[in-house]
């Protein structure tokens, strides 16, 4: 409740109490992490997400969130690893595919980006913005291939 009404200090207090009473309650660690993020305490947020991951190593949402935090911190390789693990656990996650595709696109790995984007478009062909990005990725890939051709 407190998190929803943006009373993050009280939310933090209650999540910390839950964890004190039940240290293995993964969801409390997860929600405490997002409370810390809302309070602009990135380090404690990452620590709480890491605790949640230790308790729930098969939760793809935690991997996704760690990937997003890694992107925010400029840790692209870490973000890629977290997103790949999330996709391993939930292969049809459109959102994670798009995040990972964006990493590949921004790092000029157009063939990898295109594969992910096209997977998304198979299920959601009306995603107009993504269609434009795929078109740009193909243009960039062709350009790169022309530049490296003998």
Beta strands, then each sheet from edge to edge (+ up, - down):
end
